[in-house]
Amino acid sequence: MEVITGIKRERGRIRVTVNESEDVLVPLPLFRERPLQEGQPLDLAEYDNWLMVRQYRAALDRAVGYLAARARSRHEIEQKLLQAGYRPCTVEMVLYKLARENLLDDADFARQWVESRLHHKMGRSRIAQELRRKGVSQEDAEEALSAIDEEDQLSGAIALAEKAAARIKPGEDVRKARSRISAMLARRGYGWDIAKEAVEQAMAVVSEDDT
């Protein structure tokens, strides 16, 4: 049996500390429905179930709202709900419901993310890093990334390089300009070979314009 070691009121909710180590965030109306006190024994598993029954619908509605704004990974939804104060057992039930209703699919999310980031001329490695940060599995990420066409990557890199090269100031050191453009392409996730070729083509266009 756990023991309540702290109770602190926050904006619209109560932070209940258990065993001086775990915090339970309880909406104020629910805390009023079942008041707790410091030093009181607490069966945390039972209390989690009590909260879940009362918070599940609100947590589900919040998750659906997140998904209505844009596609999100399972990890993103999980983290947002946990940060909002929902207990892990409630979050797990919401994730299960969303997946069962085909509203949460990391493979589909990864495909949409890749398509969106390619539209914004991002390179493969940058997109792969973003998918990892969003908690997408390596299998789902690799499947989505396999749709990236190398020629499209090169054309996107060339377009970015040419735009950057057009801003080279008269008298600017060409080597520094090349380095700056290469660094920009690297930040956007383009591989070394693609970046090198894109810079070469962009600088060739600048040279022709100067003649």
Phi and psi in degrees as a GROMACS rama.xvg file:
@    title "Ramachandran Plot"
@    xaxis  label "Phi"
@    yaxis  label "Psi"
@TYPE xy
-78.6218  165.496  GLU-2
-126.96  136.061  VAL-3
-75.6251  120.893  ILE-4
-112.159  -1.06357  THR-5
-169.102  143.024  GLY-6
-136.403  122.219  ILE-7
-134.637  129.346  LYS-8
-83.7988  132.56  ARG-9
-122.856  -172.37  GLU-10
-67.961  103.516  ARG-11
77.6289  6.24805  GLY-12
-156.988  170.31  ARG-13
-119.053  131.788  ILE-14
-95.5121  112.478  ARG-15
-102.659  118.024  VAL-16
-95.6142  129.818  THR-17
-113.763  128.827  VAL-18
54.6771  29  ASN-19
57.9913  18.8818  GLU-20
-136.954  -31.8368  SER-21
-118.956  131.151  GLU-22
-102.05  135.701  ASP-23
-116.686  120.637  VAL-24
-93.7533  117.694  LEU-25
-117.36  122.943  VAL-26
-55.681  143.531  PRO-27
-55.6601  -43.1673  LEU-28
-60.0544  -37.8842  PRO-29
-72.6226  -34.1508  LEU-30
-65.4174  -37.4138  PHE-31
-68.2122  -32.4324  ARG-32
-67.8751  -34.9471  GLU-33
-136.856  81.5901  ARG-34
-63.2462  147.4  PRO-35
-126.806  158.471  LEU-36
-135.381  152.667  GLN-37
-61.0951  141.994  GLU-38
85.1156  -6.94731  GLY-39
-79.558  133.696  GLN-40
-65.682  147.62  PRO-41
-144.468  124.634  LEU-42
-83.2185  97.7897  ASP-43
-63.4272  -36.7747  LEU-44
-63.9913  -42.7795  ALA-45
-66.4674  -40.2392  GLU-46
-67.0919  -37.9834  TYR-47
-58.1339  -44.9131  ASP-48
-64.2214  -39.0932  ASN-49
-61.9506  -44.0866  TRP-50
-65.6027  -41.1103  LEU-51
-60.3799  -43.1859  MET-52
-57.9908  -37.036  VAL-53
-89.8886  -21.6804  ARG-54
-106.613  -12.6703  GLN-55
-55.7024  -49.1041  TYR-56
-63.0178  -42.4633  ARG-57
-64.8078  -40.1256  ALA-58
-66.2887  -40.3033  ALA-59
-64.4726  -44.6036  LEU-60
-61.5836  -39.5574  ASP-61
-64.3912  -42.6746  ARG-62
-63.6432  -42.5584  ALA-63
-62.6493  -37.5787  VAL-64
-62.3027  -40.8315  GLY-65
-60.3834  -43.4309  TYR-66
-71.2755  -27.4839  LEU-67
-69.7195  -29.6061  ALA-68
-70.4396  -43.9895  ALA-69
-168.773  164.095  ARG-70
-64.1534  141.11  ALA-71
-139.264  155.28  ARG-72
-80.9907  164.892  SER-73
-57.8036  -42.3299  ARG-74
-62.5792  -41.1395  HIS-75
-62.1684  -46.1702  GLU-76
-63.3575  -43.4619  ILE-77
-59.0281  -48.1121  GLU-78
-65.4517  -39.4087  GLN-79
-65.0111  -41.1661  LYS-80
-69.0668  -40.1615  LEU-81
-64.4715  -41.3149  LEU-82
-66.0053  -28.3365  GLN-83
-76.0877  -8.71627  ALA-84
104.991  2.09443  GLY-85
-75.0312  143.293  TYR-86
-71.8859  151.734  ARG-87
-53.5416  -38.6387  PRO-88
-67.2882  -36.1842  CYS-89
-66.7627  -43.7284  THR-90
-61.7104  -41.7717  VAL-91
-62.8819  -39.644  GLU-92
-65.0606  -39.6222  MET-93
-64.9923  -45.2927  VAL-94
-61.5308  -40.4025  LEU-95
-61.6753  -45.6664  TYR-96
-62.9579  -44.1454  LYS-97
-63.7638  -41.4387  LEU-98
-66.751  -40.5404  ALA-99
-64.8796  -32.7495  ARG-100
-89.161  9.52311  GLU-101
60.2793  30.7648  ASN-102
-96.7241  -9.43293  LEU-103
-135.22  109.34  LEU-104
-144.138  105.455  ASP-105
-63.5216  -33.5014  ASP-106
-64.7125  -43.9791  ALA-107
-68.2978  -40.2983  ASP-108
-59.289  -44.4032  PHE-109
-61.3764  -41.4651  ALA-110
-63.2928  -43.2824  ARG-111
-65.2741  -38.8149  GLN-112
-65.9511  -43.2845  TRP-113
-60.7802  -46.8217  VAL-114
-59.5463  -43.6879  GLU-115
-65.093  -43.95  SER-116
-71.7391  -31.5015  ARG-117
-65.9155  -36.916  LEU-118
-61.0545  -30.5076  HIS-119
-94.3538  16.7126  HIS-120
57.4725  52.968  LYS-121
-101.108  145.99  MET-122
-82.7045  165.382  GLY-123
-58.6267  -46.1543  ARG-124
-66.9994  -35.6192  SER-125
-64.4666  -44.0079  ARG-126
-64.2507  -41.2066  ILE-127
-61.5385  -41.9191  ALA-128
-62.3994  -41.6661  GLN-129
-64.4836  -40.6252  GLU-130
-64.7024  -38.2064  LEU-131
-63.9569  -43.1322  ARG-132
-62.9978  -28.3933  ARG-133
-87.5454  6.29416  LYS-134
79.3718  14.2421  GLY-135
-73.0347  136.31  VAL-136
-64.0373  155.998  SER-137
-60.8506  -37.7504  GLN-138
-63.2872  -48.6943  GLU-139
-66.3757  -36.7441  ASP-140
-66.552  -46.119  ALA-141
-63.4579  -38.0869  GLU-142
-62.3839  -42.7625  GLU-143
-69.9586  -39.7721  ALA-144
-69.4914  -22.7213  LEU-145
-65.9421  -16.7989  SER-146
-80.465  -7.28769  ALA-147
-73.9412  125.667  ILE-148
-92.4741  129.51  ASP-149
-63.4771  -35.6701  GLU-150
-65.7208  -38.6432  GLU-151
-65.7841  -37.8393  ASP-152
-61.5708  -43.4078  GLN-153
-65.7674  -42.7165  LEU-154
-65.5944  -36.8754  SER-155
-65.8262  -42.3353  GLY-156
-65.0494  -39.5554  ALA-157
-63.5127  -42.9931  ILE-158
-60.6903  -42.5094  ALA-159
-66.9878  -42.1068  LEU-160
-65.3256  -41.0514  ALA-161
-65.3945  -38.7007  GLU-162
-63.9461  -41.1525  LYS-163
-69.846  -38.6807  ALA-164
-66.545  -30.6575  ALA-165
-66.7781  -16.6854  ALA-166
-96.6784  5.78688  ARG-167
-65.0102  128.401  ILE-168
-80.182  148.803  LYS-169
-56.5079  131.834  PRO-170
85.7087  -4.45516  GLY-171
-67.6044  140.597  GLU-172
-59.998  122.864  ASP-173
-62.5281  -39.4713  VAL-174
-64.1179  -39.6304  ARG-175
-66.9887  -37.0386  LYS-176
-65.0789  -43.3445  ALA-177
-59.9296  -45.4135  ARG-178
-62.9472  -41.6647  SER-179
-64.1596  -43.0653  ARG-180
-69.161  -40.1064  ILE-181
-61.8373  -41.5713  SER-182
-64.2948  -38.628  ALA-183
-62.8216  -43.6593  MET-184
-66.6297  -36.9588  LEU-185
-64.3205  -40.7959  ALA-186
-62.9374  -31.5477  ARG-187
-84.6705  0.688378  ARG-188
95.3415  13.9143  GLY-189
-83.6439  141.162  TYR-190
-68.4628  163.916  GLY-191
-60.0431  -44.9569  TRP-192
-62.4591  -45.1336  ASP-193
-65.9732  -43.8606  ILE-194
-61.7416  -43.1725  ALA-195
-61.1457  -46.6357  LYS-196
-66.8269  -38.4719  GLU-197
-64.1239  -41.8782  ALA-198
-65.5975  -42.6179  VAL-199
-59.3429  -45.4353  GLU-200
-68.3591  -39.596  GLN-201
-65.6372  -42.4987  ALA-202
-69.5064  -30.3177  MET-203
-65.1986  -38.0922  ALA-204
-65.7749  -41.0206  VAL-205
-63.2047  -42.0472  VAL-206
-63.3534  -40.0482  SER-207
-65.3236  -37.4234  GLU-208
-67.1989  -27.918  ASP-209
-80.8063  -14.667  ASP-210
